[in-house]
Amino acid sequence: MTVDDDVLGVARARLLSEADAIHRLAPRLDETFERAAATLLGCTGKVLVGGSGTSGAVARRMAHVLSVTGTPALFLAPMDSLHGASGAITEEDLMLLVSHGGSSHEVVQTAEIARSHGAKVIAMTGRADSDLARRADLTLLVTVPSDADIGGVIATGITLAQSAYGDALAEVVMRARGYTWEQFMRTHPAGAVGMREQLPDDLPLLRLAEPAPGGLS
C-alpha cells in the first residue's frame, strides 16, 4: 500500500502552520503577560475560566492546567452563567474569558456580570477593539496567521495558540508560587503519573512584581 504524497503534504503543511503560529507568540509576550500572571498569583478568591465553542474547550483545559500547577481554577460555561451560575462570582474572584472574536454574546454578558459583582476580568482575544476587550480589566491579545486555521475559518491553530499561552501562564505562576512536585502528586495519584516513584527537581522560583491594588488597574 502506498500513501499519496498529496495526503502527507497537506498533513505536514497543517502541522507546520500550526507550529509556526505558536512559535510566533513568544516574541510578542510583554508586560501584559506579566501583569496577568501576577494577578493570577495574587487572586484571593476563585479563578474562573470561561469560553464558548472551541474557545470553551480551551478554557476548560486552561482551568485544568492551572489547577494541576497549583492555581485552583474552575471552568464556568458562559451560557450557564446567564442562567444563574454567575451567582458564584464574588468580588474576590478573577474571571478569565477566552473568545478569539471577542463578540460572543454570552461571553460578553458574562464579563459584564462579573464586573458588576466586583470581580476582575481578563480577556484572551484576538481583537483589542472587541466588545469583550472593552469590558475587561486586562486584555491578552493572542492572534495567529490566517493559514493557521483550516481555511482561515475553522478554529484550529488559534486554539493551540490560546492553549500554549495558557500553559505559559500556568508555568510562570507555578514557579512564582513555589509549587512543588510533592504538592502536585497529592492531587494526581492516578494514572502513570501517579505511579512515579522518582520526582524531578522542583522548578526554579520566579519573582513576579506585585499586582496593582485590587489586582488590575
C-alpha positions as semicolon CSV with decimal commas, in nm:
position;residue;x (nm);y (nm);z (nm)
1;M;0,000;0,000;0,000
2;T;0,130;0,346;-0,085
3;V;0,031;0,680;0,058
4;D;-0,046;0,965;-0,181
5;D;0,222;1,232;-0,145
6;D;-0,052;1,498;-0,156
7;V;-0,209;1,348;0,155
8;L;0,113;1,371;0,351
9;G;0,184;1,713;0,206
10;V;-0,146;1,851;0,331
11;A;-0,097;1,691;0,672
12;R;0,260;1,819;0,705
13;A;0,159;2,170;0,598
14;R;-0,116;2,172;0,862
15;L;0,129;2,070;1,136
16;L;0,389;2,323;1,026
17;S;0,144;2,614;1,002
18;E;0,007;2,546;1,348
19;A;0,355;2,503;1,496
20;D;0,457;2,832;1,335
21;A;0,155;3,004;1,490
22;I;0,271;2,907;1,839
23;H;0,632;2,995;1,759
24;R;0,524;3,349;1,665
25;L;0,369;3,405;2,008
26;A;0,698;3,401;2,200
27;P;0,843;3,736;2,088
28;R;0,508;3,909;2,142
29;L;0,494;3,838;2,516
30;D;0,529;4,162;2,713
31;E;0,443;4,328;3,045
32;T;0,074;4,250;2,988
33;F;0,158;3,881;3,027
34;E;0,345;3,956;3,349
35;R;0,050;4,158;3,486
36;A;-0,185;3,870;3,409
37;A;0,047;3,620;3,581
38;A;0,084;3,844;3,887
39;T;-0,293;3,885;3,907
40;L;-0,347;3,510;3,891
41;L;-0,089;3,464;4,166
42;G;-0,250;3,732;4,382
43;C;-0,610;3,619;4,341
44;T;-0,760;3,557;4,686
45;G;-1,087;3,416;4,556
46;K;-1,171;3,176;4,277
47;V;-1,014;3,174;3,932
48;L;-1,298;3,111;3,686
49;V;-1,222;3,040;3,321
50;G;-1,488;3,056;3,052
51;G;-1,546;3,044;2,679
52;S;-1,789;2,908;2,420
53;G;-1,743;2,664;2,133
54;T;-1,380;2,580;2,062
55;S;-1,276;2,861;2,298
56;G;-1,478;2,680;2,563
57;A;-1,267;2,369;2,508
58;V;-0,957;2,585;2,552
59;A;-1,100;2,743;2,868
60;R;-1,186;2,405;3,020
61;R;-0,834;2,279;2,952
62;M;-0,684;2,600;3,088
63;A;-0,875;2,569;3,414
64;H;-0,747;2,213;3,450
65;V;-0,385;2,303;3,378
66;L;-0,398;2,594;3,624
67;S;-0,535;2,363;3,894
68;V;-0,274;2,097;3,819
69;T;0,002;2,356;3,858
70;G;-0,116;2,495;4,192
71;T;-0,365;2,768;4,097
72;P;-0,714;2,642;4,188
73;A;-0,940;2,716;3,892
74;L;-1,281;2,611;3,764
75;F;-1,447;2,621;3,424
76;L;-1,762;2,834;3,405
77;A;-1,970;2,798;3,091
78;P;-2,082;3,148;2,984
79;M;-2,427;3,027;2,882
80;D;-2,472;2,865;3,223
81;S;-2,362;3,192;3,381
82;L;-2,663;3,360;3,217
83;H;-2,890;3,102;3,376
84;G;-2,785;3,153;3,737
85;A;-2,432;3,009;3,761
86;S;-2,293;3,365;3,770
87;G;-2,424;3,379;4,126
88;A;-2,099;3,201;4,218
89;I;-1,891;3,505;4,115
90;T;-1,774;3,728;4,401
91;E;-1,560;4,039;4,431
92;E;-1,256;3,834;4,533
93;D;-1,269;3,631;4,212
94;L;-1,087;3,656;3,882
95;M;-1,277;3,579;3,560
96;L;-1,063;3,480;3,260
97;L;-1,270;3,473;2,939
98;V;-1,148;3,328;2,610
99;S;-1,302;3,442;2,282
100;H;-1,100;3,491;1,964
101;G;-1,351;3,725;1,804
102;G;-1,448;3,878;2,137
103;S;-1,811;3,920;2,035
104;S;-1,993;3,608;2,154
105;H;-2,297;3,747;2,334
106;E;-2,290;3,510;2,629
107;V;-1,918;3,567;2,685
108;V;-1,951;3,946;2,671
109;Q;-2,250;3,940;2,904
110;T;-2,062;3,715;3,147
111;A;-1,785;3,976;3,157
112;E;-2,043;4,243;3,238
113;I;-2,194;4,032;3,516
114;A;-1,852;3,952;3,663
115;R;-1,760;4,322;3,667
116;S;-2,092;4,408;3,830
117;H;-2,011;4,158;4,106
118;G;-1,678;4,331;4,166
119;A;-1,464;4,057;4,009
120;K;-1,169;4,138;3,787
121;V;-1,191;4,028;3,423
122;I;-0,907;3,919;3,196
123;A;-0,992;3,873;2,829
124;M;-0,797;3,648;2,595
125;T;-0,897;3,758;2,247
126;G;-0,762;3,835;1,904
127;R;-0,915;4,183;1,883
128;A;-0,818;4,473;2,106
129;D;-1,128;4,664;1,995
130;S;-1,373;4,379;2,059
131;D;-1,675;4,404;2,288
132;L;-1,507;4,162;2,529
133;A;-1,182;4,360;2,541
134;R;-1,372;4,681;2,616
135;R;-1,530;4,514;2,918
136;A;-1,209;4,363;3,055
137;D;-0,965;4,499;3,310
138;L;-0,679;4,345;3,112
139;T;-0,666;4,209;2,758
140;L;-0,429;3,937;2,639
141;L;-0,404;3,957;2,260
142;V;-0,348;3,617;2,103
143;T;-0,351;3,613;1,724
144;V;-0,231;3,375;1,452
145;P;-0,182;3,400;1,076
146;S;-0,495;3,309;0,880
147;D;-0,337;2,991;0,743
148;A;-0,300;2,856;1,096
149;D;-0,674;2,783;1,089
150;I;-0,818;2,543;0,832
151;G;-0,947;2,759;0,550
152;G;-0,885;3,061;0,770
153;V;-1,221;2,977;0,927
154;I;-1,209;2,664;1,144
155;A;-1,051;2,746;1,481
156;T;-0,760;2,503;1,484
157;G;-0,432;2,694;1,506
158;I;-0,582;2,965;1,724
159;T;-0,697;2,716;1,985
160;L;-0,348;2,567;2,004
161;A;-0,201;2,916;2,041
162;Q;-0,450;3,006;2,314
163;S;-0,375;2,681;2,496
164;A;0,001;2,735;2,471
165;Y;-0,037;3,089;2,605
166;G;-0,236;2,950;2,898
167;D;0,034;2,687;2,957
168;A;0,296;2,964;2,974
169;L;0,087;3,149;3,231
170;A;0,042;2,831;3,432
171;E;0,415;2,752;3,448
172;V;0,515;3,107;3,540
173;V;0,258;3,121;3,821
174;M;0,353;2,770;3,937
175;R;0,717;2,877;3,971
176;A;0,626;3,206;4,138
177;R;0,407;3,018;4,384
178;G;0,685;2,772;4,466
179;Y;0,453;2,483;4,393
180;T;0,642;2,158;4,442
181;W;0,617;1,820;4,274
182;E;0,530;1,672;4,613
183;Q;0,227;1,901;4,628
184;F;0,143;1,810;4,271
185;M;0,145;1,437;4,349
186;R;-0,108;1,482;4,630
187;T;-0,367;1,586;4,374
188;H;-0,257;1,347;4,099
189;P;-0,238;0,996;4,250
190;A;-0,390;0,819;3,948
191;G;-0,256;0,710;3,613
192;A;0,104;0,661;3,508
193;V;0,199;0,995;3,662
194;G;0,062;0,890;4,000
195;M;0,273;0,573;3,995
196;R;0,603;0,757;3,956
197;E;0,843;0,675;4,235
198;Q;1,103;0,937;4,150
199;L;1,015;1,301;4,104
200;P;1,214;1,563;3,915
201;D;1,380;1,850;4,095
202;D;1,141;2,130;4,182
203;L;1,132;2,409;3,924
204;P;1,342;2,719;3,996
205;L;1,149;3,000;4,162
206;L;1,045;3,311;3,972
207;R;0,970;3,651;4,119
208;L;0,663;3,834;3,992
209;A;0,601;4,202;4,055
210;E;0,314;4,273;4,291
211;P;-0,013;4,332;4,104
212;A;-0,173;4,674;4,120
213;P;-0,411;4,735;4,414
214;G;-0,720;4,528;4,355
215;G;-0,528;4,307;4,113
216;L;-0,562;4,518;3,798
217;S;-0,580;4,887;3,730
